[in-house]
Amino acid sequence: MKILKYYFNLAVTVLIAASCQKHDMEFAGQILFDTQTQSAFIIHHFVPLIDNDTNYIRMVELNDEIIYRSDIVTFNGAPSGAAGRFFLAPKGKSNLKLYLGRGSAPDIQYELVFNKDIYLEAGQYYNVFIHDFDADPVIVNNNYPYVNNPDPLLQDSCTYVKFYNFMYDTIGQPTKLKLQYKYRNPFNTAEWLPVGAPLAFGESTGWETLKLQRLAGLNSGSRTVYYLIYVVDEEGNEIGIMKRMDSSGNYVDYSFSVAGYIGRRVHHILGGCRNDKTVRASIRLFYAQ
């Protein structure tokens, strides 16, 4: 079967016939493709399953052509290995198939577990989230090309975060909670600042600018950023920090911290189950830039 190669950041130059070049889309450090006939996408495996190789996606087909034959572990994405990689797809409807696998190459026994059509507009970049093998995927625009914060005082002292709510309450039950992601103000540590607006299941913020505390004159590097998730009621009121079950079966406030790198963009994806001590809800990171 023909293998369709994926194209990736700063590594591949796509050659297109001269008759198509007036339609080419080209951004610095990003893939090149025909805006009239193609789109680009990333696959995210967020089905709430135990992280072991029996639950890894082992092969991906697009329109019955193999585009990926490597592990996509639970709560991760593909193409992986570096920021800015995408698969290419024709505009409009495509068929996407995902396979689990047993055994080792060359004798892997593949099992088809996902078979759905996806619809992508030409010239756009997408993140395709698989959260249930029997459900339609959630397709989110990647919001590329990326635009830096226009404030010149922030451009050398900020990072960018896009938050997603793909948390389940229990296996088979997407959360009904609306969640507000917040980070601690590095200049006033008693204050927690919102990262975008509150989200229901399957929603995402835009690329939000987070200020980083830095030494004078420093325009690169990182600082630890602290995060909390607040539950929001139907009237929009925050009613407390989100709790999840820990490994002992107790409910605790969920908090998260990670290095924020100046100028970088990171998807912060909440997945897993809030009421399960095995497949616990937590933030997973996927670097965009």
C-alpha positions in Angstrom: 0.0 0.0 0.0 1.3 3.4 -0.9 2.7 5.4 2.1 1.7 9.1 2.1 4.6 11.1 3.7 4.0 13.7 6.3 5.5 17.1 6.0 7.1 18.9 8.9 8.6 22.1 10.3 12.0 23.2 8.9 12.7 19.7 7.5 10.8 19.3 4.2 10.4 21.5 1.2 7.3 20.6 -0.8 7.7 21.0 -4.5 4.6 22.1 -6.3 4.1 22.5 -10.0 4.5 26.0 -11.5 0.8 26.0 -12.5 -0.2 25.8 -8.8 2.4 28.2 -7.3 0.1 31.2 -7.2 -1.9 29.4 -4.6 1.0 28.3 -2.3 0.8 29.1 1.4 4.2 29.6 2.9 5.0 31.0 6.4 8.4 31.2 7.9 9.5 27.9 9.5 6.3 26.1 8.5 5.0 23.7 5.9 4.2 24.8 2.3 1.0 23.6 0.7 -1.7 24.6 -1.7 -4.3 26.7 0.0 -7.0 25.9 -2.6 -6.8 22.1 -2.4 -5.1 21.1 0.9 -5.3 21.4 4.6 -3.0 20.3 7.5 -3.8 18.5 10.7 -2.5 16.9 13.9 -4.0 13.8 15.6 -4.5 13.7 19.4 -5.2 10.4 21.1 -7.3 11.4 24.1 -9.4 8.3 24.7 -9.3 7.9 28.5 -7.3 4.6 28.6 -4.5 3.2 30.7 -1.1 4.2 29.3 0.2 0.9 28.0 1.1 -0.4 24.6 -2.2 -2.3 24.2 -3.9 1.1 24.0 -1.5 2.8 21.7 -2.6 3.8 18.2 -0.1 1.9 16.0 -1.2 2.9 12.5 -3.2 5.7 10.8 -4.8 5.7 7.4 -6.2 8.7 5.5 -8.4 7.9 2.5 -7.1 4.3 2.7 -3.5 5.3 2.4 -1.1 4.7 5.3 0.2 8.1 6.6 1.7 7.0 10.0 3.0 3.6 11.3 4.4 4.4 14.7 3.0 4.6 18.2 0.7 7.3 19.3 0.6 6.8 23.0 -2.4 7.7 25.1 -2.8 11.4 25.8 -0.3 12.4 23.1 -0.4 13.4 19.5 1.2 12.8 16.0 3.2 13.6 14.1 5.5 13.9 17.1 9.2 14.4 17.6 9.4 18.2 17.1 7.1 21.2 17.3 5.2 22.2 14.1 4.7 18.9 12.3 1.4 18.3 10.5 -0.2 15.7 8.2 -1.6 16.9 4.9 -5.1 16.2 3.7 -7.2 17.2 0.7 -9.9 19.9 1.3 -13.3 18.7 2.2 -14.2 15.2 3.3 -11.6 12.6 4.1 -11.8 9.2 5.8 -9.6 8.7 8.9 -8.9 5.2 10.2 -7.0 4.4 13.4 -5.6 1.0 14.4 -4.5 -0.5 17.6 -1.9 -3.3 17.3 -0.6 -6.4 19.0 3.0 -7.8 18.6 6.1 -6.4 17.1 7.1 -5.5 13.5 7.0 -7.1 11.0 4.3 -9.3 12.6 2.0 -6.7 14.1 -1.7 -7.7 14.2 -3.7 -4.5 13.6 -7.2 -3.9 14.9 -9.4 -1.2 13.3 -10.9 0.9 16.2 -11.8 4.2 14.6 -13.3 4.8 11.2 -14.8 8.3 10.7 -15.0 11.0 8.1 -13.5 14.4 8.8 -14.1 17.7 7.1 -11.3 20.2 6.7 -11.3 23.5 4.9 -8.5 24.3 2.5 -5.7 26.4 3.7 -6.3 25.7 7.4 -4.4 24.0 10.2 -6.3 21.8 12.6 -6.0 19.7 15.8 -8.1 16.6 15.5 -9.0 15.1 18.9 -10.0 11.5 19.3 -11.7 11.1 22.7 -13.9 8.2 22.0 -13.3 5.6 19.3 -17.1 5.4 18.7 -17.7 9.2 18.5 -16.9 11.8 15.9 -13.6 13.6 16.5 -13.5 17.2 17.8 -11.8 19.3 15.2 -10.2 22.6 16.5 -8.6 25.2 14.4 -4.9 25.6 15.3 -5.1 29.4 14.7 -2.0 29.4 12.5 -0.3 31.6 11.4 0.7 32.6 14.9 0.5 36.3 15.9 2.8 37.6 18.6 1.4 40.0 21.3 1.5 43.5 19.8 2.7 45.0 23.1 6.5 45.5 22.6 6.9 45.3 26.4 5.6 41.7 26.3 7.2 40.2 23.2 10.4 39.3 25.0 8.8 38.3 28.3 5.8 36.1 27.5 4.7 32.6 26.6 1.5 31.5 24.8 -0.9 28.8 26.0 -4.0 27.2 24.4 -6.1 25.3 26.9 -8.5 22.4 26.0 -11.1 20.7 28.1 -11.2 17.0 27.2 -11.8 15.7 30.7 -14.2 12.8 31.5 -16.0 12.5 34.8 -15.9 8.7 34.5 -15.1 6.3 31.8 -17.7 6.8 29.0 -19.0 10.1 30.4 -17.5 13.4 29.2 -17.5 16.0 32.0 -20.5 18.3 32.4 -18.4 20.8 34.3 -17.4 24.2 32.8 -13.8 25.0 33.7 -11.8 28.2 34.0 -8.0 27.7 33.6 -5.9 30.2 35.5 -2.2 31.0 36.1 -0.5 32.7 39.0 0.5 36.3 38.4 4.3 36.3 38.6 4.3 39.9 39.8 1.6 39.4 42.5 1.6 35.8 43.6 -1.7 36.2 45.5 -3.5 36.8 42.2 -4.6 34.2 39.7 -5.2 35.4 36.2 -7.6 33.8 33.6 -6.2 31.9 30.6 -9.0 32.6 28.2 -12.7 32.1 29.0 -14.4 29.2 30.8 -14.8 26.0 28.7 -17.2 23.2 28.3 -16.1 19.7 27.2 -14.5 19.7 23.7 -13.8 23.5 23.7 -10.6 25.4 23.6 -9.3 28.9 24.2 -7.4 30.9 21.7 -3.6 31.5 22.0 -3.5 33.3 25.3 -0.6 35.6 26.3 1.0 34.8 29.7 3.4 37.3 31.2 6.6 35.8 32.6 8.7 37.4 35.4 12.2 37.9 34.1 15.4 39.6 34.9 16.1 42.9 33.2 17.5 42.5 29.7 16.6 38.8 29.5 14.7 37.9 26.2 15.0 34.2 26.3 14.8 31.4 28.8 12.0 30.1 31.1 10.2 30.6 34.3 8.1 28.1 36.3 4.4 28.9 35.8 1.7 27.7 38.3 -1.8 26.8 37.2 -5.2 26.0 38.8 -8.6 25.0 37.3 -11.7 26.5 38.7 -15.3 25.1 38.3 -17.8 27.6 36.9 -21.6 27.4 37.5 -24.3 28.1 34.9 -24.4 31.8 35.9 -20.7 32.1 35.3 -19.6 32.2 39.0 -16.5 30.4 40.1 -17.5 27.8 42.8 -14.1 26.4 43.7 -11.0 24.7 42.5 -11.5 21.5 40.5 -10.9 18.3 42.5 -9.8 15.0 41.1 -9.3 11.6 42.6 -5.7 10.8 43.5 -3.9 7.5 43.3 -5.3 6.6 46.8 -8.9 7.3 45.9 -9.0 10.6 47.7 -10.3 13.9 46.2 -7.7 16.7 46.1 -7.5 20.1 44.5 -5.8 19.8 41.1 -2.8 22.0 40.5 -0.2 22.0 37.8 3.2 23.7 37.2 5.6 23.6 34.3 8.4 25.8 32.8 7.0 28.5 30.5 9.5 29.3 27.7 9.7 32.8 26.4 8.2 33.0 22.9 7.0 29.4 22.7 3.5 28.1 22.2 2.1 25.1 24.0 -1.2 23.2 23.9 -2.4 22.5 27.5 -4.8 19.6 27.1 -6.9 18.4 30.1 -7.7 14.7 29.6 -8.4 11.6 31.6 -11.1 11.0 34.3 -11.8 13.2 37.3 -13.4 10.3 39.3 -10.9 7.5 38.4 -7.7 6.8 40.3 -6.2 4.8 37.5 -6.8 7.1 34.4 -6.5 10.3 36.4 -7.4 13.7 34.9 -4.4 15.9 34.3 -2.9 18.4 31.9 -0.8 17.1 29.0 1.5 19.3 26.9 1.9 19.4 23.2 4.3 22.0 21.8 3.2 24.0 18.8 6.3 26.3 18.4 
